[in-house]
Amino acid sequence: MHGAGGRSWCSAAQLGAGQPPPCAPSPQCSICSVNSPLSIRIELFGKPLILLENNKATVELSVMIQVFIKRLDGSILNLLLLKADLSLNVHVSISGSSLVLALSLGR
């Protein structure tokens, strides 16, 4: 998966408990072991906004989600192209000397 500016990042599924992620192989992600022509690209638009309230935190962000197939001739067939504005709940914790943010769509 790719973020804004061509930066790569792995989804939560890719970082899970030792199981291979359900994604297409990518040179930026060595964890992927699936061989499929189907690819998913998620691009972040703008800067995420973190809202802090009493006993509550929210992250708001806009993303572009593209599901596509790269054909043998190099052309791309888009199956889905979607812009989404997300509001994610945040659970904040401290692990060792790191601040950990766990994001979720709902409770």
C-alpha positions as CSV (number, residue, x, y, z in Angstrom):
1,M,0.0,0.0,0.0
2,H,1.2,3.5,-0.7
3,G,0.7,6.7,1.2
4,A,1.0,10.3,0.1
5,G,4.2,11.2,-1.7
6,G,4.9,7.6,-2.7
7,R,5.7,6.5,0.8
8,S,4.8,2.9,1.6
9,W,3.1,1.5,4.6
10,C,1.6,-1.8,5.7
11,S,-2.0,-2.2,6.9
12,A,-2.8,-3.5,10.4
13,A,-3.5,-6.9,8.8
14,Q,0.0,-7.0,7.5
15,L,1.4,-6.3,10.9
16,G,-0.9,-8.9,12.6
17,A,0.0,-12.0,14.6
18,G,2.5,-13.7,12.2
19,Q,-0.1,-14.4,9.5
20,P,0.5,-13.3,5.9
21,P,-1.6,-10.3,4.9
22,P,-4.4,-10.6,2.2
23,C,-2.8,-8.2,-0.2
24,A,-1.0,-8.2,-3.6
25,P,2.8,-8.4,-3.5
26,S,4.7,-5.2,-3.4
27,P,8.4,-4.4,-3.6
28,Q,7.9,-2.0,-0.7
29,C,6.4,-4.7,1.6
30,S,8.5,-7.9,2.0
31,I,5.8,-9.5,4.2
32,C,3.5,-10.1,1.2
33,S,3.5,-13.6,-0.2
34,V,0.3,-13.7,-2.3
35,N,0.6,-13.7,-6.1
36,S,-2.4,-11.9,-7.5
37,P,-3.0,-9.4,-10.3
38,L,-5.5,-7.6,-7.9
39,S,-3.9,-4.6,-6.1
40,I,-5.2,-2.1,-3.6
41,R,-3.8,1.4,-3.2
42,I,-4.7,3.8,-0.4
43,E,-3.5,7.4,-0.7
44,L,-3.8,9.9,2.1
45,F,-5.0,13.4,1.2
46,G,-4.0,16.3,3.4
47,K,-2.9,16.0,7.0
48,P,-4.8,13.9,9.5
49,L,-6.6,15.9,12.2
50,I,-6.4,14.6,15.8
51,L,-9.2,15.8,18.1
52,L,-8.6,15.3,21.8
53,E,-11.5,15.6,24.3
54,N,-12.1,14.4,27.8
55,N,-11.8,10.6,27.7
56,K,-12.1,10.6,23.9
57,A,-9.8,11.0,20.9
58,T,-10.7,11.0,17.2
59,V,-8.6,11.1,14.0
60,E,-10.2,12.6,10.9
61,L,-8.6,12.0,7.5
62,S,-9.4,11.8,3.8
63,V,-8.2,8.9,1.7
64,M,-8.4,7.7,-1.9
65,I,-9.0,4.0,-2.2
66,Q,-8.2,2.3,-5.6
67,V,-8.7,-1.3,-6.4
68,F,-7.3,-2.3,-9.7
69,I,-5.8,-5.0,-11.9
70,K,-2.5,-4.4,-13.8
71,R,-2.8,-6.2,-17.1
72,L,0.0,-8.1,-18.9
73,D,0.4,-5.2,-21.4
74,G,1.0,-2.8,-18.5
75,S,-2.4,-1.1,-18.6
76,I,-4.5,-0.6,-15.5
77,L,-8.1,-1.6,-15.1
78,N,-9.8,0.3,-12.2
79,L,-12.4,-1.8,-10.4
80,L,-13.0,0.8,-7.7
81,L,-11.9,4.4,-7.2
82,L,-13.3,5.9,-4.0
83,K,-12.6,9.1,-2.0
84,A,-13.5,8.6,1.7
85,D,-13.6,11.0,4.6
86,L,-13.0,8.9,7.7
87,S,-13.5,9.6,11.4
88,L,-11.7,7.0,13.5
89,N,-11.9,6.4,17.2
90,V,-8.5,6.3,18.9
91,H,-7.4,4.3,21.9
92,V,-4.2,5.8,23.3
93,S,-1.7,3.7,25.3
94,I,2.0,3.7,26.3
95,S,4.1,0.7,25.6
96,G,7.7,1.0,26.9
97,S,8.8,4.4,25.8
98,S,6.4,4.7,22.8
99,L,3.0,6.3,22.5
100,V,0.7,3.8,20.7
101,L,-2.5,4.9,18.8
102,A,-5.0,2.1,18.0
103,L,-7.5,3.3,15.4
104,S,-11.0,1.8,14.9
105,L,-14.1,2.6,12.8
106,G,-16.5,2.2,15.8
107,R,-17.0,0.5,19.1
